[in-house]
Amino acid sequence: MGTLFRWLDERLDLVRAKRDLLDREVPDRLTWWHTLGSATLTVFLVQVVTGTVLATYYSASPDHAYESIQFVTRAVASGALLRGIHHWGASAMVVLIVAHMIRVFAVGAYKYPREINWVLGVGLFLIVMGFSFTGYLLPWDQKAYWATAVGTNIAGTTPVVGAALVALLRGGSELGTATLARFYAFHVLWLPLLLTVLVALHIIVVVRQGIAARPRDLEVGAPGSTKDPTYPAYYREAYAASKRGGLRFWPDILGKDAIVSAATVLIIVLLAALFGAPLEAPADPTDTAYVPRPEWYFLPIYQLLKLVPGSLEAVIAVGVPTVLLIVLLGLPFFDRGSTRNLLHRPAALVGLTLLLGGSGFLIGAAGRAPAAAAEAGASLTSSQRAGRSLYQSQQCGGCHRIAGQGGEEGPDLTAVGLRHSAGWLHSFVESPSRFHPESRMPAYGPPALSHQEIEELAQYLSSLRGRERTAVSPQYYDTFPPPRRP
């Protein structure tokens, strides 16, 4: 072994690599919160291993995807546990990367000279959320199908590029073989490749710059702004002073990282063993009663969309994430103050409190209460009014009745909004035969109607909740379940 090590060392300089990576000095008095980055990396590796094994059994086609998941669960040795680990690992990735970003934000570690690493971290967060969204569809069960249908419809409300975005995600106008193949390719090929590259860059920058010191060590005697010409020299001196305690990355820091990472993996395995991974009935595009519900990390935007008028749904669905992304990317370039302690940055403290508190409130509200029906006397939004105009111009009243007015060939739409969400109605109008093969209603998907026009029509139909009660018998409303929206 000694001969082999010397042979490798002569060619790879392993001794120097060990000195640069493991023997490097680190700042004093680092906390357990500094282990979150390593724990996130560990969970990513767990996801790679479990995902690779699952991929060897998975069939990315609507005809066989569900059966392949069932085969893994029932026939493969420890297959149910493996699926459970991958399922709970996905949630753990979201929790850990958000917690890591909160810690970095709280100690001002995104400031000079770590701006690039913060931007890389934001990119990692986006990719993790991309994993969550693309992995959602792969089981091809009811929840996977309908949540993806609603999610892609929401993406279609993006101004200008909405229709193109839906076509890119779905591989066409409908969810099907092309959609599943694209989501699978993103989930197991493109996103892992991008994440690996960003993780490597992230680690290289951390090794190059060192672990962030405590805010107190970088604030005493600091210039007022990181833009001050004297700040770089101050920072180098203060950071060097923070490492005079003689701590080394190994074993002082890496030991803590190993303990937290092992505990995290143990928790994931226990959750997988106790609760497993959910799997609902196979995807059924004709199931008119199913109401999808996203995973917990998408609940804030889900609940927020339920609280705004239909005309503002596109603004919320697209605008809120876009604004948040711009703020995160621009944060280190606009916040140039030298103060790093969160308690001494009131604006940052208030912003973080509002963001976390608001997200927690929305998640709690989504978990506690079903969606409420729109008030009976609420006026139509501009989007719903445009949909009403389309309803009239397309002569939909020739087949359907609303409040006693119209034809009788098609279903009565007086209270259709109590049965179906705007997302479901959008998909139905695009292709009725997917839901009811015997339906004689023509498909109104592009080019018959644009994606935006279909969305406006769906918004109008979802607003029909029996407001004109005098035209319909009271028993009519007893046939509908409590109103819910996806």
N, C-alpha and C positions, 0 to 999 in steps of 0.2 A: 504493500500500500504506500510505503514511503517513496519507493521508486516511481510508482505511478503518479503520486502527488507532485514530485519534483519534475517529472516529465510534463505534466499539465501546467505547472506553475511557470516553467520556462516559456511556454507558448501563450498562456492566458493571463499571466501575472496574477495568480489567485491570492497571493499574500497581500498585494496592494489592494485588490478588490475587497478582501476581508477587512483591511484597515479602513478603507473609505466607507464601507457599508455598515460594519458591525462595531468597529472600535472608535467610531467618531464620537466626539463629545456632544452632549445635548444640554439644553438649559436646565437649571435647577428647579425643583419643586413642581414638576409637571404632575397633573392630576390623572385620574382614571378616565376622565372625559377624552383625553388624548388618544385613547385606544379605539375610538369609534371608527376611524379610517381603516385600521387593520381588520376590525370585525367586519366591516362592509366588504373588504377584499376577500376575506375568508368565505363569506356567504356567496359571493360571486363565484368563487372556485367550486363551492358545493353545487351551485346551480349549473355550472358547466358540466360537472361530472354526472349529476342526476339527469340533466337534460340530454346529454349524449347517450346515456343508456336508454332513456325513453324514446329517443329518436330512432333507435335501432328497431323498435317495435311499431312505430307510428306510421300510419298510411294517410297521406295528405290528400284525401279525396272525400267528398261528401258521402259516398256510398260505403266507405270503410273506416273513416276516422273514428266514429263513435265505437264501432266494434273493436278497433285496435286498442282504444282506451280501456274498454271492458276486458279485453284479453290480458292487458298488463295488470289490471287490478285483480283478476280472478285466477289467471293461469301462471303468471310469471312469479317465480320465487321472490318473496318480499316486494312484489310489484306494487301493492297497495301502499306499503310504507314508503317506497321510492316516490310514488306520485305525491304522497302527503308531504314528504320533505321538500319536493320541488314547489308544491303549492304554498306551503308556509314560508319557504325560503324567499319567495317572491315578495310577500308582505314584509318579511324581515329586511330585505334589501331597501324597500321604500322607507321603512322606519329608520334604519341606520343611516342612510344617506341624508335624510332630512335632519336627523339629529346631529350628524356631523356638520352639515351646513349651518345649523343654528349655533353650534359651538364656535365655529370659525367666525360667524357674524358677531357673536357675543363678545369675543375677545379681540375683535378688530383685526383678525389675521388675514383679511383680504386687502389690507392696505400695503403700502410700499414695504418690501419689494415683491409682494406676493399677488399682484394683480393678475398675472397670467395664470397662476394656479387656481385662483378663484373662478376665472372664466372656464378653465378646464373642468372644474367641479360642477359648474352649472351645466356644461355639456354632458357630464356623466349623469346628472339628475334627469335630464331630458331623455337620455337613452334608457335609463331604468324605467321611466314612465312609458317609453315606447315598448319595452319588453312586456310591461303589464298589459298594454292595450292589444298588442299582436298575439300574445299568448292566450288571451281571453277566448278567441274564436276556436282554437285548436281542438278542444274536446267535442265540438259540434253537437252540443246538447242545446236544450231550449234557451237557457240563460246565455250561452255563448252566441247563439244565432241572433236572438232579438236584441241583446245589448249591443252587438256589433252593428245591427241594422240601424238602431237609434243613433249610435255614435257616428256612423258614417253619414247619416242624414244631417246631424248637427254640423259635421265638417262641411257639408254641402251648403250651409248658410254663409260661408265665408264670402265676402264681397269679391266680385270679379272672377276669382279662381275656384269658386265653390264647386261648379259642375266638373271641372277638370280634376279637382281633388277627389271627388267621389269616384270618378272613373279610374283614377290612379289607385285608390284604396281597394275598390271592388273588382277592378279588372273588367269592368263593364257596368251596365245599369243595374244589375241585380247581384245579390249575394249568391255565390255558387262555387263551382270548381276553381275558377280563376281567383276568386277572393281568398279561398282557403290556401291555395298554392302560394299566393303572394304573402299572406300573413305568415305562413310557415317559413318561407324563404327569408323574410325580414327577421323572424324570431330566432332562427338557428344559424343564419349566415351573416347577413349584413350588420345587424345590431351587435352580435358578439364580436365581430371584427372591429367595428367602430369603438366599442367599449374597451377592447383589449388595447387598442392604440392609445386611447385617451388615458387609460389607467397607467400604461407604461410612461407616457409623458408626465402624468401627474406625479408618479413616484420619482422620476428623474429630477423633476423640479424640486420636490421635497428634499431629496438627498442633497441636491446642489445648494439649496437655501437653508437647510436645517429645519428642525421642528420649531414652530412658533413659540417664543418665550411668553411668560405671563405678561399681561398688559402693564402691570406695575413696573416691571423691569425696563420697559421701553417708553415710559411716560415722564419719569423724573428728569427735569432739566431739558425736556424736548422742545424744539422750536414749535411754534403754534401750528404749522402746516407742513405736510410732507412735501409740498412744493417749494419750501424754503431751500435755497442752495446749500445750506449747511446741514440739512437733514440727513442725506446719505452718510456723511461722515459720523454724525451723531449716532445713527442707527447701527453702523458697524461696530462702533465702540461699545454701545450699550448692549448689543447682542453678544459680543465677545465676553463682556463682564457677566452676563447671565449664565455662562458656561464654566465659571471658575470653580464649581463644586466638584468637578472631576467625575461626573456621571457619564456613563457610556451607553450607547444605544443597546448593546448587548453586554450584560444581561438586564440592566436597570429598566429599560423601556420595553424591549422585546419580550421580557418575561411577563410584564403586565399584559401586553398585547396577546400573548399566547393564552393566558388565563381567561381573558374576556372572550376571545374568539372561541375557545373550547366551550365556555359556558353558553355562548350564543348557539353554537351547533347543537349542543345538548338540548337546549330549549326547543329548537326547531324539530329535533327528532322526537321529543316527548309529545309535542303538539301533533306531529304526524301520526304517532302511534295511538294517541287518544282520540283524535278527531278525524284523521285521514284527510282526503281531498274530496270535495263534493262532486257529484255527477248526477245531473238531472236526466229527464227523459230525452230521447233523441230529438234533434231539431225538427220542428214541424212548422213549416211556413203557413200552413192552413189553420193553425191554432189561434183562433181569434180572442181567446180569453187570457192568454199569457201576458203578463206585464213584467218586463225585464227590470232588473235592479243591479246597478254596477257594484263593483267591489268598494270597500270602505274608502280607499284613497281617491276615488272619483266622486264620492258622495257630496263634497262641498259644492262643486259646480253643478251636480245633479239637482241638489236642493235649491241652489240659487236660481236655476232656470225655472223652477216651479213657482218662485216668488215674484217673478217679473211678468209684465204683460207680454203677449206673443210678439208684439212688434220689437221688443227689446231682446228677444232670445238670441238673435244673431250677435247683437252687441255684447251680451254677456258671454256667450259661448266662445266667441273669437276675441273680443276686446279684453276681457279680464286676463286670460292667460298671456296675451300679447303684451299687455302693460306690465304684468308681473315679470315676464321674461326680460323686457327692456330695462326694468328697474334692477333686476339681479345682475345683468351683464354690465350695466353702467355704474353700479354701486362703487367699485373701487376707483373709478375715474372722476366721480363727482364728489364723493366723500373724501376730501383730502386733509381733514383735520388730523392732528397727531394723537389726539385722545383715543384710546382703544377700549377702555373699560366701559361696558354697556351701561352701567349705572351713571356714568358721567356723560352719556350721550342721550339726552332726553328724547330727541326726535326718533332715533333708532329704537329706543326702548318702547316708545308708544307705537311705532309702526309694527314692531315684532309682536307686541301684545295684541294689537288689533287683528293682525293676520292669523296668529295662532288661536286667539279667542274666537274670532269669527268662524274659522274653519271647524273648530271644536263644536261651536254652537250649531252650525249647519249639519255636521255629521250626526250630532245628537238629535236634531229635529227630524232628519231623514230616517233615523232609526226608530223614533218614538211614534210618529204620527203619519197616517196615510195622507196622500195629497187631498186637499180640499177642493170642492167644486168651485167654479167661478161664481161670484155673486149673481143672483138671478137678474138683477137690473144693470149689470156691468155693460158699458158701451163697448162696441167693437174697436179693436185697434186698427191702425192703418193697414197692417198686413192682413188682418181678417177681413177688412172692407175690400181690399184688393181680391181676396179669395172669393168673397161674395159676388163681386163683379164677374170673375171667371166662371163661377157656378152658373150665373145667368147667361153669360155669353156662350158657354159651351152647351147650354140648354139641358143641364142636368135635371131640371125640374120636369122634363118630359118623362122621366122614368122614376124619379124619387119624389116623395112627399115631405114637406116640412110644415108642421103645424096645420095639417089638413089641406095644404095647397100643393098641387103637382100630380104626377102620374103615379101609378100603382104597380108598374112592372118591376121596379127595383125595391129594395128595402126602404122602410120609412126612416128618415134621417133626423127626425125631430129631436131626439136625444142621443144621437150617435156619439157625442162627446163624453157621455157617461160610460160608454163601453170601451172606447178606443182612444189612445193617445194620438197626438199629432204625428209622432214618428211612425206609428203603425199605419195610420191613414195615408201618410206619404207613400209608404211602401205599397199599400194596397192600390192606390190610384196609379202608381207606376206600372203595376202588373197584377191585375185581379186574379188571373188564372193560377198564380202561385199559391193563392190562399183558397180559392174555390175553382178547381179545374172545370167545373160545369158552368162557370159564370159566363154570361153573354156580354158583359161589360167590356168594351175595348180597352186596351192598355193606353194610358196617356203619358207614358214616359217619353223622354226626348226621342225624336224631334217634335212629337205632337204638342207637348208643353215643355217649357224649360224647367230645369230643376227648381229655380226660384218660384215659378208659377205654381208648380205642384206643391211646394212648401206653403205658399200663400193659401191655396185651396185647402190643404190639410189643416192649416191654422183656423180657417173659417169653420170647417166641419167639426173640429175639436171644440169649438165654442158653442155648438148646438147642444144644449143640455136641458131641453124641455122648458124654455122660458115662456113659450106661448101655451101654458097649461090648459087654457080654456078650450083649445082645439083638440086636446087629447084626453082620453079618459084617465082618471086617477090611477086605475089599475095598471096602466101602461108603464108607469114609473117603477112599479114594484118588480118588474122583470129585470131591472138593471142593478148590478152590484154597486157598492160605494165607489165613487169616482177615484181613479188613480191615474197618475202620469208617470212615464218612465223617466 
